[in-house]
Amino acid sequence: MTRPASPIRFLSLLLFFFLLLSGSLVSSSSHFEGFEAEEDDAAEEEALDPNSFRLSDLPLTQSHPQPTQPPAPQDPNPNPESTPNPNPDPPKSSDPPKPTRSSAAFEYWDEDEFEGLPPPPLHDSPLESSGITDPATPEAQKQTTPEAAAAAASPPKKENYTVEIVCVSFLIVFVINYFTGKRENENLALAWAAKFATKDSIFEKNFSLLGVGEGGDDSPLLLKEGQNVFKFYASGRRYCQGLLATMELKSRHDLMARLYNLVVPCKDEISFEVYMNEEAMDHVVFALARKKMAKGMQKELKDLNRFAGMLAPASSGRKWVAEELAVVAESKEVAGDMITEAVLDQVFGEKAFEKYGKGFISMHFSDQVPGTHKKMLLFKFALPDANNMAEMSRLVALIPYYIDFIGRYKLSSQARSKTEAARSKAAQEAYKQLQGMRHEALQRKKAEKKKMMEEAEAKLSAEAIRKKEAKERSRQMKKAMPKVKMTRAH
């Protein structure tokens, strides 16, 4: 089996030595001729790879020189961020590997023939010279931060709708409170009207016209001006032009106001304004309220501040109002006449006030009220619950009682002289104040006119200013000349 292979081995060996001998002859013939033959040798050596002629039975030795690399120059300005990776991964490339020069060709290299020539430069690998690592390697992709790993490992969080739930709940509660609060205020106003403004009630007996309509059965008794404001009107009684009742209730329809009222309590109030006839009311300035409120009224209200003062309790054995109340009046005579025995027994006495005066706030009579109506009676009460409207029956009864009492009341001559002097003095002061305001307005108007004229003069030319000055000078000369009166001779 091995005999036929011996001639083939012999022929191949002869061919190999022939090729080596022809290569050495060509290289020796091109000594110092520009070194063009070196490129040809390299091309031939790359074209003919000796490894393709290697025979396993021939003892062939090849030298494998270890390439030496020069030390890398040190960077004068080291940058820690650009430190190359000591173990860079080999770049992946789709290009086929270039054929390397066979080491067998250098066995016949004579170094003495090229003495004095510099050695061929040894090129470093592009990765080692640049020091740039490829971030897209699988190992770099696997290096992740602990936070990212924890975020990837943790389960997805559920969405939180707390804010949306709170907002929607608040909106629902707000809407429900609006309608319930509105209904509560309406029920309270209707309960008051049913108690005091329907048939056989106190206002129906004392006034001929109730409500805001024509006075028929279908006319509404209450006028709703807001969710917490209701008004009632009555007229057709002697000594007065009419009565206007205004109910100012809590803002139950407003959720925020309801929460505020839980912290700062307030009351449902009703105020009555009775417009007295001009000839039916004498000079009366009087007020009755709780002590703290009476002091505030005396300071804030113009008529009480100008004509009335706080009165001390009566020192005589006469009955007087409860200790919680204070009287502000123009004179002791007026105060004594207004606080009658009937009123003390019904409401303002010590015992009666504890039982029936819980809803009383204030009472104010004056013929010097600033505004359209000068002579008025003002009452202010607190409203009870819708089921307990009967508790303020005695307070409401004070209104027709004082309308008749003030309509018939007349001051004594001595008290009238004092009140007339005070009112004439107040009228003079008011007239002086009005004159001062008019004079101030006139001066302001003149100053504005003068300013406008100065601005207009500033825009005029020199010729126009000269003509104006000459005209003003001639007018002054005519004014200074003596007046001559011409008489006809007879």
VOBANU-674687 format. One line per field, with one value per residue (C-alpha): residue number from 1; residue in one letter; x, y, z. Coordinates in nm, 2 decimals, always signed. Each point is the difference from the previous one (the first is absolute). Layout:
! residues N
n: (NUM / ...) .
res: (a / ...) .
X: (X / ...) .
Y: (Y / ...) .
Z: (Z / ...) .
! end
This chain:
! residues 490
n: (1 / 2 / 3 / 4 / 5 / 6 / 7 / 8 / 9 / 10 / 11 / 12 / 13 / 14 / 15 / 16 / 17 / 18 / 19 / 20 / 21 / 22 / 23 / 24 / 25 / 26 / 27 / 28 / 29 / 30 / 31 / 32 / 33 / 34 / 35 / 36 / 37 / 38 / 39 / 40 / 41 / 42 / 43 / 44 / 45 / 46 / 47 / 48 / 49 / 50 / 51 / 52 / 53 / 54 / 55 / 56 / 57 / 58 / 59 / 60 / 61 / 62 / 63 / 64 / 65 / 66 / 67 / 68 / 69 / 70 / 71 / 72 / 73 / 74 / 75 / 76 / 77 / 78 / 79 / 80 / 81 / 82 / 83 / 84 / 85 / 86 / 87 / 88 / 89 / 90 / 91 / 92 / 93 / 94 / 95 / 96 / 97 / 98 / 99 / 100 / 101 / 102 / 103 / 104 / 105 / 106 / 107 / 108 / 109 / 110 / 111 / 112 / 113 / 114 / 115 / 116 / 117 / 118 / 119 / 120 / 121 / 122 / 123 / 124 / 125 / 126 / 127 / 128 / 129 / 130 / 131 / 132 / 133 / 134 / 135 / 136 / 137 / 138 / 139 / 140 / 141 / 142 / 143 / 144 / 145 / 146 / 147 / 148 / 149 / 150 / 151 / 152 / 153 / 154 / 155 / 156 / 157 / 158 / 159 / 160 / 161 / 162 / 163 / 164 / 165 / 166 / 167 / 168 / 169 / 170 / 171 / 172 / 173 / 174 / 175 / 176 / 177 / 178 / 179 / 180 / 181 / 182 / 183 / 184 / 185 / 186 / 187 / 188 / 189 / 190 / 191 / 192 / 193 / 194 / 195 / 196 / 197 / 198 / 199 / 200 / 201 / 202 / 203 / 204 / 205 / 206 / 207 / 208 / 209 / 210 / 211 / 212 / 213 / 214 / 215 / 216 / 217 / 218 / 219 / 220 / 221 / 222 / 223 / 224 / 225 / 226 / 227 / 228 / 229 / 230 / 231 / 232 / 233 / 234 / 235 / 236 / 237 / 238 / 239 / 240 / 241 / 242 / 243 / 244 / 245 / 246 / 247 / 248 / 249 / 250 / 251 / 252 / 253 / 254 / 255 / 256 / 257 / 258 / 259 / 260 / 261 / 262 / 263 / 264 / 265 / 266 / 267 / 268 / 269 / 270 / 271 / 272 / 273 / 274 / 275 / 276 / 277 / 278 / 279 / 280 / 281 / 282 / 283 / 284 / 285 / 286 / 287 / 288 / 289 / 290 / 291 / 292 / 293 / 294 / 295 / 296 / 297 / 298 / 299 / 300 / 301 / 302 / 303 / 304 / 305 / 306 / 307 / 308 / 309 / 310 / 311 / 312 / 313 / 314 / 315 / 316 / 317 / 318 / 319 / 320 / 321 / 322 / 323 / 324 / 325 / 326 / 327 / 328 / 329 / 330 / 331 / 332 / 333 / 334 / 335 / 336 / 337 / 338 / 339 / 340 / 341 / 342 / 343 / 344 / 345 / 346 / 347 / 348 / 349 / 350 / 351 / 352 / 353 / 354 / 355 / 356 / 357 / 358 / 359 / 360 / 361 / 362 / 363 / 364 / 365 / 366 / 367 / 368 / 369 / 370 / 371 / 372 / 373 / 374 / 375 / 376 / 377 / 378 / 379 / 380 / 381 / 382 / 383 / 384 / 385 / 386 / 387 / 388 / 389 / 390 / 391 / 392 / 393 / 394 / 395 / 396 / 397 / 398 / 399 / 400 / 401 / 402 / 403 / 404 / 405 / 406 / 407 / 408 / 409 / 410 / 411 / 412 / 413 / 414 / 415 / 416 / 417 / 418 / 419 / 420 / 421 / 422 / 423 / 424 / 425 / 426 / 427 / 428 / 429 / 430 / 431 / 432 / 433 / 434 / 435 / 436 / 437 / 438 / 439 / 440 / 441 / 442 / 443 / 444 / 445 / 446 / 447 / 448 / 449 / 450 / 451 / 452 / 453 / 454 / 455 / 456 / 457 / 458 / 459 / 460 / 461 / 462 / 463 / 464 / 465 / 466 / 467 / 468 / 469 / 470 / 471 / 472 / 473 / 474 / 475 / 476 / 477 / 478 / 479 / 480 / 481 / 482 / 483 / 484 / 485 / 486 / 487 / 488 / 489 / 490) .
res: (m / t / r / p / a / s / p / i / r / f / l / s / l / l / l / f / f / f / l / l / l / s / g / s / l / v / s / s / s / s / h / f / e / g / f / e / a / e / e / d / d / a / a / e / e / e / a / l / d / p / n / s / f / r / l / s / d / l / p / l / t / q / s / h / p / q / p / t / q / p / p / a / p / q / d / p / n / p / n / p / e / s / t / p / n / p / n / p / d / p / p / k / s / s / d / p / p / k / p / t / r / s / s / a / a / f / e / y / w / d / e / d / e / f / e / g / l / p / p / p / p / l / h / d / s / p / l / e / s / s / g / i / t / d / p / a / t / p / e / a / q / k / q / t / t / p / e / a / a / a / a / a / a / s / p / p / k / k / e / n / y / t / v / e / i / v / c / v / s / f / l / i / v / f / v / i / n / y / f / t / g / k / r / e / n / e / n / l / a / l / a / w / a / a / k / f / a / t / k / d / s / i / f / e / k / n / f / s / l / l / g / v / g / e / g / g / d / d / s / p / l / l / l / k / e / g / q / n / v / f / k / f / y / a / s / g / r / r / y / c / q / g / l / l / a / t / m / e / l / k / s / r / h / d / l / m / a / r / l / y / n / l / v / v / p / c / k / d / e / i / s / f / e / v / y / m / n / e / e / a / m / d / h / v / v / f / a / l / a / r / k / k / m / a / k / g / m / q / k / e / l / k / d / l / n / r / f / a / g / m / l / a / p / a / s / s / g / r / k / w / v / a / e / e / l / a / v / v / a / e / s / k / e / v / a / g / d / m / i / t / e / a / v / l / d / q / v / f / g / e / k / a / f / e / k / y / g / k / g / f / i / s / m / h / f / s / d / q / v / p / g / t / h / k / k / m / l / l / f / k / f / a / l / p / d / a / n / n / m / a / e / m / s / r / l / v / a / l / i / p / y / y / i / d / f / i / g / r / y / k / l / s / s / q / a / r / s / k / t / e / a / a / r / s / k / a / a / q / e / a / y / k / q / l / q / g / m / r / h / e / a / l / q / r / k / k / a / e / k / k / k / m / m / e / e / a / e / a / k / l / s / a / e / a / i / r / k / k / e / a / k / e / r / s / r / q / m / k / k / a / m / p / k / v / k / m / t / r / a / h) .
X: (+0.00 / +0.29 / +0.22 / -0.20 / +0.03 / +0.38 / +0.05 / -0.26 / +0.18 / +0.33 / -0.14 / -0.17 / +0.33 / +0.19 / -0.27 / +0.02 / +0.38 / -0.02 / -0.24 / +0.22 / +0.31 / -0.17 / -0.13 / +0.35 / +0.15 / -0.26 / +0.06 / +0.38 / -0.03 / -0.19 / +0.26 / -0.02 / -0.22 / -0.26 / -0.12 / -0.28 / +0.05 / -0.10 / -0.36 / +0.01 / +0.14 / -0.27 / -0.27 / +0.14 / +0.04 / -0.36 / -0.12 / +0.19 / -0.05 / +0.27 / -0.24 / -0.20 / +0.31 / +0.06 / +0.04 / -0.07 / +0.29 / +0.27 / +0.19 / -0.04 / +0.08 / -0.14 / +0.11 / -0.26 / +0.16 / -0.17 / -0.08 / +0.12 / -0.21 / +0.15 / -0.13 / -0.30 / +0.08 / -0.13 / -0.27 / +0.11 / -0.36 / -0.16 / -0.37 / -0.17 / -0.31 / +0.20 / +0.20 / +0.00 / -0.14 / +0.29 / -0.18 / -0.18 / -0.21 / +0.11 / -0.21 / -0.24 / +0.03 / -0.15 / +0.32 / +0.20 / +0.34 / +0.30 / +0.26 / +0.32 / +0.34 / +0.14 / +0.29 / +0.16 / +0.09 / +0.21 / +0.23 / +0.19 / +0.01 / +0.35 / +0.01 / +0.35 / -0.13 / -0.23 / +0.24 / -0.07 / -0.37 / -0.25 / -0.20 / -0.36 / -0.23 / -0.21 / -0.36 / -0.20 / -0.34 / -0.27 / -0.16 / +0.32 / +0.11 / -0.33 / -0.10 / -0.36 / -0.23 / -0.31 / -0.30 / -0.22 / +0.17 / -0.21 / +0.21 / -0.06 / -0.37 / -0.01 / +0.16 / -0.31 / -0.05 / -0.16 / -0.28 / -0.09 / +0.02 / -0.22 / -0.25 / -0.01 / -0.04 / -0.27 / -0.37 / -0.18 / -0.17 / -0.37 / -0.13 / -0.12 / -0.33 / -0.02 / -0.01 / -0.27 / -0.21 / +0.02 / -0.09 / -0.30 / -0.12 / +0.03 / -0.20 / -0.27 / -0.02 / -0.01 / -0.29 / -0.19 / +0.05 / -0.11 / -0.34 / -0.05 / +0.11 / -0.22 / -0.30 / +0.07 / +0.01 / -0.32 / -0.18 / +0.11 / -0.13 / -0.33 / -0.04 / +0.04 / -0.25 / -0.25 / +0.02 / -0.01 / -0.12 / -0.29 / -0.37 / -0.08 / +0.36 / +0.14 / +0.10 / -0.32 / -0.19 / +0.21 / +0.06 / -0.24 / +0.25 / +0.24 / +0.26 / +0.15 / -0.30 / -0.33 / -0.13 / -0.20 / -0.01 / +0.26 / +0.25 / +0.33 / +0.07 / +0.38 / +0.25 / +0.31 / +0.30 / +0.26 / +0.05 / +0.01 / -0.19 / -0.38 / -0.21 / -0.35 / -0.20 / -0.31 / -0.18 / -0.34 / +0.02 / -0.03 / +0.31 / +0.23 / +0.05 / +0.09 / +0.22 / +0.28 / +0.13 / +0.33 / +0.10 / +0.38 / +0.05 / +0.31 / +0.17 / -0.10 / +0.03 / +0.37 / +0.21 / +0.29 / -0.23 / -0.16 / +0.35 / +0.09 / -0.32 / +0.10 / +0.31 / -0.16 / -0.37 / -0.25 / -0.38 / -0.28 / -0.12 / -0.30 / -0.01 / -0.31 / +0.00 / -0.31 / -0.02 / -0.19 / -0.20 / +0.17 / -0.26 / -0.06 / +0.34 / +0.14 / +0.36 / +0.11 / +0.34 / +0.00 / +0.17 / -0.01 / +0.24 / +0.23 / +0.28 / +0.28 / -0.20 / -0.15 / +0.35 / +0.08 / -0.32 / +0.06 / +0.34 / -0.08 / -0.35 / +0.01 / -0.33 / +0.08 / +0.35 / -0.13 / -0.31 / -0.01 / +0.21 / +0.02 / -0.24 / +0.07 / -0.27 / -0.27 / +0.10 / -0.37 / -0.22 / -0.14 / +0.02 / +0.27 / +0.13 / +0.20 / +0.37 / +0.11 / -0.16 / +0.12 / -0.20 / +0.13 / -0.23 / +0.00 / -0.14 / -0.12 / -0.35 / +0.00 / +0.15 / -0.25 / -0.29 / +0.12 / +0.04 / -0.35 / -0.14 / -0.17 / +0.33 / +0.19 / -0.26 / -0.02 / +0.36 / +0.27 / -0.05 / +0.24 / -0.21 / -0.18 / +0.33 / +0.15 / -0.30 / -0.10 / +0.29 / +0.25 / -0.06 / +0.02 / +0.30 / -0.08 / -0.26 / +0.06 / -0.24 / +0.12 / -0.12 / +0.35 / +0.08 / +0.23 / -0.15 / -0.33 / -0.22 / +0.09 / -0.25 / +0.02 / -0.04 / +0.25 / -0.03 / +0.24 / -0.07 / +0.15 / -0.21 / -0.06 / -0.03 / -0.29 / -0.18 / +0.03 / -0.12 / -0.25 / +0.30 / +0.03 / -0.37 / +0.05 / +0.29 / -0.20 / -0.29 / +0.24 / -0.02 / -0.37 / +0.01 / +0.28 / -0.14 / -0.31 / +0.20 / +0.24 / -0.28 / -0.18 / +0.30 / +0.07 / +0.30 / -0.04 / +0.07 / +0.33 / +0.12 / -0.11 / +0.19 / +0.32 / -0.05 / -0.08 / +0.31 / +0.21 / -0.15 / +0.04 / +0.36 / +0.05 / -0.17 / +0.24 / +0.29 / -0.13 / -0.05 / +0.35 / +0.14 / -0.20 / +0.13 / +0.35 / -0.03 / -0.15 / +0.28 / +0.26 / -0.15 / -0.01 / +0.37 / +0.09 / -0.19 / +0.18 / +0.34 / -0.07 / -0.11 / +0.31 / +0.22 / -0.17 / +0.05 / +0.37 / +0.04 / -0.17 / +0.23 / +0.30 / -0.10 / -0.05 / +0.26 / +0.19 / -0.21 / -0.33 / +0.14 / +0.09 / -0.34 / -0.17 / +0.22 / -0.08 / -0.37 / +0.02 / +0.20 / -0.26 / -0.28 / +0.18 / +0.05 / -0.37 / -0.09 / +0.24 / -0.13 / -0.24 / -0.36 / -0.16 / -0.37 / -0.16 / -0.29 / -0.22 / -0.01 / -0.33) .
Y: (+0.00 / +0.24 / -0.07 / +0.21 / +0.31 / +0.00 / +0.15 / +0.26 / +0.10 / +0.02 / +0.22 / +0.24 / +0.04 / +0.08 / +0.26 / +0.16 / +0.04 / +0.14 / +0.27 / +0.10 / +0.01 / +0.22 / +0.24 / +0.05 / +0.06 / +0.27 / +0.17 / +0.01 / +0.14 / +0.30 / +0.13 / +0.38 / +0.06 / +0.21 / -0.30 / -0.07 / -0.37 / -0.01 / +0.08 / -0.27 / -0.25 / +0.08 / -0.04 / -0.34 / -0.11 / +0.10 / -0.18 / -0.32 / -0.11 / -0.26 / -0.15 / -0.14 / -0.21 / -0.13 / -0.37 / -0.18 / -0.25 / +0.26 / +0.14 / +0.38 / +0.25 / +0.36 / +0.28 / +0.20 / +0.33 / +0.18 / +0.35 / +0.26 / +0.30 / +0.33 / +0.14 / +0.22 / +0.37 / +0.14 / +0.27 / +0.32 / +0.09 / -0.32 / -0.01 / -0.25 / -0.01 / -0.10 / -0.28 / -0.29 / -0.33 / -0.24 / -0.29 / +0.13 / -0.24 / -0.06 / +0.20 / -0.20 / +0.05 / -0.16 / +0.05 / -0.32 / -0.02 / +0.13 / -0.26 / +0.04 / -0.04 / -0.35 / -0.03 / -0.25 / +0.28 / +0.17 / -0.30 / +0.12 / +0.37 / +0.14 / +0.30 / +0.11 / +0.09 / +0.27 / +0.14 / +0.36 / -0.01 / +0.07 / -0.30 / -0.02 / +0.17 / -0.23 / +0.12 / -0.04 / -0.14 / +0.27 / -0.09 / +0.03 / +0.33 / +0.18 / -0.13 / +0.01 / -0.28 / -0.10 / +0.06 / -0.22 / -0.32 / -0.25 / +0.03 / +0.38 / -0.05 / -0.23 / +0.25 / +0.19 / +0.21 / -0.15 / +0.25 / -0.11 / -0.36 / +0.06 / +0.19 / -0.28 / -0.26 / +0.18 / -0.06 / +0.29 / +0.24 / +0.04 / +0.35 / +0.21 / +0.19 / +0.15 / +0.36 / -0.07 / -0.19 / +0.29 / +0.26 / -0.20 / -0.07 / +0.37 / +0.10 / -0.25 / +0.12 / +0.36 / -0.06 / -0.20 / +0.28 / +0.26 / -0.15 / -0.10 / +0.34 / +0.18 / -0.21 / +0.07 / +0.38 / -0.01 / -0.21 / +0.24 / +0.31 / -0.17 / -0.11 / +0.37 / +0.12 / -0.27 / +0.11 / +0.38 / +0.09 / -0.23 / +0.03 / +0.10 / +0.07 / +0.31 / +0.18 / -0.10 / +0.17 / +0.32 / +0.06 / +0.00 / -0.11 / -0.29 / -0.13 / +0.14 / -0.05 / +0.18 / -0.13 / -0.29 / -0.35 / -0.11 / +0.27 / -0.13 / +0.10 / -0.03 / +0.13 / -0.21 / +0.21 / -0.27 / -0.35 / +0.15 / +0.33 / +0.03 / +0.32 / +0.07 / +0.32 / +0.13 / +0.33 / +0.16 / +0.12 / +0.34 / +0.20 / -0.19 / -0.04 / -0.37 / -0.27 / -0.20 / -0.32 / -0.14 / -0.35 / -0.06 / -0.37 / -0.21 / -0.10 / -0.36 / -0.06 / +0.09 / -0.28 / +0.22 / +0.24 / -0.29 / -0.13 / +0.36 / +0.02 / -0.31 / +0.19 / +0.35 / -0.05 / +0.26 / +0.04 / +0.03 / +0.36 / +0.20 / +0.38 / +0.23 / +0.35 / +0.20 / +0.32 / +0.26 / +0.29 / +0.34 / +0.15 / -0.31 / -0.01 / +0.26 / +0.06 / -0.34 / -0.16 / -0.32 / -0.34 / -0.32 / -0.29 / -0.22 / +0.19 / -0.09 / +0.06 / +0.33 / +0.14 / -0.09 / +0.15 / +0.33 / +0.03 / -0.11 / +0.14 / +0.37 / +0.10 / -0.18 / +0.15 / +0.35 / +0.02 / -0.28 / -0.15 / -0.30 / +0.02 / -0.15 / -0.21 / +0.19 / +0.05 / +0.03 / -0.29 / +0.00 / -0.32 / -0.01 / -0.22 / -0.32 / +0.03 / -0.14 / +0.29 / +0.36 / +0.31 / +0.27 / +0.31 / +0.37 / +0.07 / -0.18 / +0.12 / -0.18 / -0.31 / -0.01 / +0.05 / -0.27 / -0.27 / -0.04 / -0.23 / -0.22 / -0.05 / -0.09 / -0.26 / -0.15 / -0.01 / +0.22 / -0.06 / -0.21 / -0.31 / +0.05 / +0.05 / -0.33 / -0.18 / +0.19 / +0.22 / -0.26 / +0.11 / +0.37 / +0.18 / +0.37 / +0.27 / +0.35 / +0.30 / +0.32 / +0.30 / +0.08 / -0.32 / +0.09 / -0.10 / +0.03 / -0.07 / +0.22 / -0.14 / -0.37 / -0.28 / -0.28 / -0.34 / -0.29 / -0.35 / -0.34 / -0.27 / -0.33 / -0.34 / -0.06 / -0.21 / +0.27 / +0.32 / +0.06 / +0.11 / +0.33 / +0.09 / +0.26 / +0.16 / +0.04 / +0.15 / +0.29 / +0.13 / +0.10 / +0.11 / +0.25 / +0.12 / +0.12 / +0.12 / +0.21 / +0.13 / +0.14 / +0.10 / +0.38 / +0.15 / +0.25 / +0.37 / -0.01 / -0.31 / +0.13 / +0.32 / -0.19 / -0.24 / +0.29 / +0.18 / -0.31 / -0.06 / +0.36 / -0.01 / -0.33 / +0.15 / +0.30 / -0.23 / -0.21 / +0.32 / +0.12 / -0.33 / +0.00 / +0.35 / -0.11 / -0.29 / +0.22 / +0.26 / -0.28 / -0.14 / +0.35 / +0.06 / -0.33 / +0.08 / +0.34 / -0.16 / -0.25 / +0.27 / +0.21 / -0.30 / -0.06 / +0.36 / -0.02 / -0.31 / +0.17 / +0.31 / -0.22 / -0.12 / +0.35 / +0.18 / +0.31 / +0.23 / -0.14 / +0.05 / +0.36 / +0.08 / -0.16 / +0.20 / +0.33 / -0.08 / -0.08 / +0.32 / +0.22 / -0.17 / +0.08 / +0.37 / +0.04 / -0.14 / +0.24 / +0.31 / +0.22 / -0.02 / +0.31 / +0.05 / +0.20 / +0.23 / +0.19 / +0.38 / +0.18) .
Z: (+0.00 / +0.06 / -0.31 / -0.25 / +0.23 / +0.00 / -0.36 / +0.08 / +0.32 / -0.19 / -0.28 / +0.25 / +0.19 / -0.32 / -0.09 / +0.34 / -0.01 / -0.35 / +0.10 / +0.29 / -0.21 / -0.27 / +0.27 / +0.14 / -0.35 / -0.08 / +0.33 / -0.05 / -0.35 / +0.12 / +0.25 / +0.06 / -0.30 / +0.18 / +0.19 / -0.25 / +0.02 / +0.37 / -0.08 / -0.27 / +0.24 / +0.25 / -0.26 / -0.11 / +0.36 / +0.07 / -0.31 / +0.07 / +0.36 / +0.10 / +0.24 / -0.29 / -0.10 / +0.36 / +0.02 / +0.32 / -0.05 / -0.08 / +0.30 / -0.07 / +0.26 / +0.00 / +0.21 / +0.19 / +0.10 / +0.29 / -0.10 / +0.24 / +0.06 / +0.11 / +0.33 / -0.03 / +0.06 / +0.33 / -0.03 / +0.16 / +0.09 / +0.12 / -0.01 / +0.23 / -0.22 / -0.31 / +0.16 / -0.25 / +0.09 / +0.09 / -0.16 / -0.30 / -0.19 / -0.36 / -0.24 / -0.20 / -0.37 / -0.30 / -0.21 / -0.07 / +0.17 / -0.20 / -0.10 / +0.21 / -0.14 / +0.05 / +0.25 / -0.23 / -0.24 / +0.26 / +0.05 / -0.31 / +0.09 / +0.01 / +0.24 / -0.12 / -0.34 / +0.14 / +0.26 / +0.09 / -0.09 / +0.28 / +0.12 / -0.12 / +0.24 / +0.22 / +0.00 / +0.32 / +0.00 / -0.05 / +0.33 / +0.20 / -0.16 / +0.02 / +0.35 / -0.09 / +0.11 / -0.19 / +0.22 / -0.20 / +0.12 / +0.18 / +0.32 / +0.00 / -0.05 / +0.29 / +0.24 / +0.13 / +0.32 / +0.31 / -0.02 / -0.36 / +0.10 / +0.30 / -0.21 / -0.26 / +0.27 / +0.20 / -0.11 / -0.18 / +0.24 / -0.01 / -0.10 / +0.29 / -0.04 / +0.35 / -0.13 / -0.25 / +0.25 / +0.25 / -0.26 / -0.13 / +0.36 / +0.09 / -0.31 / +0.08 / +0.36 / -0.12 / -0.24 / +0.26 / +0.26 / -0.24 / -0.05 / +0.36 / +0.13 / -0.25 / +0.11 / +0.37 / -0.05 / -0.20 / +0.26 / +0.28 / -0.19 / -0.09 / +0.37 / +0.11 / -0.27 / +0.10 / +0.36 / -0.03 / -0.35 / -0.08 / +0.08 / +0.36 / +0.07 / +0.17 / -0.33 / -0.17 / +0.29 / +0.00 / -0.37 / -0.29 / -0.27 / +0.04 / -0.25 / -0.31 / -0.24 / -0.05 / +0.33 / -0.13 / +0.12 / -0.26 / +0.07 / +0.15 / +0.35 / -0.02 / -0.26 / -0.04 / -0.08 / +0.06 / +0.14 / +0.35 / -0.04 / +0.01 / +0.03 / +0.12 / -0.06 / +0.18 / -0.03 / +0.07 / +0.36 / +0.17 / +0.11 / -0.25 / -0.37 / +0.02 / +0.14 / -0.15 / +0.16 / -0.12 / +0.10 / -0.02 / +0.07 / +0.02 / -0.32 / +0.03 / -0.37 / +0.01 / +0.13 / +0.09 / +0.19 / +0.18 / +0.11 / +0.11 / +0.21 / +0.18 / +0.13 / +0.03 / +0.07 / -0.13 / +0.01 / -0.24 / +0.02 / -0.10 / -0.01 / -0.02 / -0.15 / +0.07 / -0.21 / +0.22 / -0.14 / +0.01 / +0.24 / +0.21 / +0.17 / +0.25 / +0.08 / +0.13 / +0.00 / +0.19 / -0.01 / +0.22 / -0.04 / +0.19 / +0.17 / -0.23 / -0.31 / +0.14 / +0.04 / -0.36 / -0.13 / +0.19 / -0.17 / -0.35 / -0.07 / -0.08 / +0.16 / +0.33 / +0.00 / -0.06 / +0.22 / +0.25 / +0.27 / +0.23 / +0.30 / +0.34 / +0.17 / +0.18 / +0.37 / +0.11 / +0.09 / -0.35 / -0.21 / -0.26 / -0.27 / +0.07 / +0.09 / -0.33 / -0.19 / -0.04 / -0.10 / -0.24 / -0.01 / -0.07 / +0.35 / +0.31 / -0.07 / -0.34 / +0.15 / +0.28 / -0.24 / -0.24 / +0.27 / +0.12 / +0.27 / -0.27 / -0.19 / +0.32 / +0.10 / -0.34 / -0.12 / +0.15 / +0.37 / +0.20 / +0.01 / -0.34 / -0.18 / +0.12 / -0.14 / -0.31 / -0.08 / -0.13 / -0.36 / +0.06 / -0.16 / -0.02 / -0.04 / -0.14 / -0.05 / -0.16 / -0.20 / -0.12 / -0.19 / -0.30 / -0.33 / -0.19 / +0.30 / +0.30 / +0.25 / +0.06 / +0.25 / -0.02 / +0.17 / -0.02 / +0.13 / -0.02 / -0.16 / +0.19 / -0.17 / -0.24 / +0.26 / +0.27 / -0.17 / +0.28 / +0.23 / -0.17 / +0.00 / +0.28 / -0.18 / -0.33 / +0.21 / +0.09 / -0.36 / -0.02 / +0.36 / -0.06 / -0.33 / +0.18 / +0.31 / -0.21 / -0.22 / +0.31 / +0.20 / +0.06 / +0.18 / +0.28 / -0.08 / +0.20 / -0.17 / -0.34 / +0.04 / +0.07 / -0.29 / -0.24 / +0.11 / -0.06 / -0.34 / -0.11 / +0.10 / -0.19 / -0.30 / +0.01 / +0.02 / -0.28 / -0.21 / +0.07 / -0.09 / -0.32 / -0.08 / +0.07 / -0.24 / -0.27 / +0.04 / -0.01 / -0.32 / -0.15 / +0.08 / -0.14 / -0.32 / -0.03 / +0.05 / -0.27 / -0.24 / +0.08 / -0.06 / -0.34 / -0.10 / +0.09 / -0.20 / -0.30 / +0.04 / +0.00 / -0.35 / -0.14 / -0.21 / +0.11 / -0.22 / +0.14 / +0.36 / -0.08 / -0.13 / +0.30 / +0.24 / -0.18 / +0.01 / +0.37 / +0.06 / -0.18 / +0.20 / +0.33 / -0.11 / -0.08 / +0.33 / +0.18 / -0.17 / +0.20 / -0.10 / -0.14 / +0.04 / -0.28 / +0.09 / -0.23 / +0.05 / +0.02) .
! end
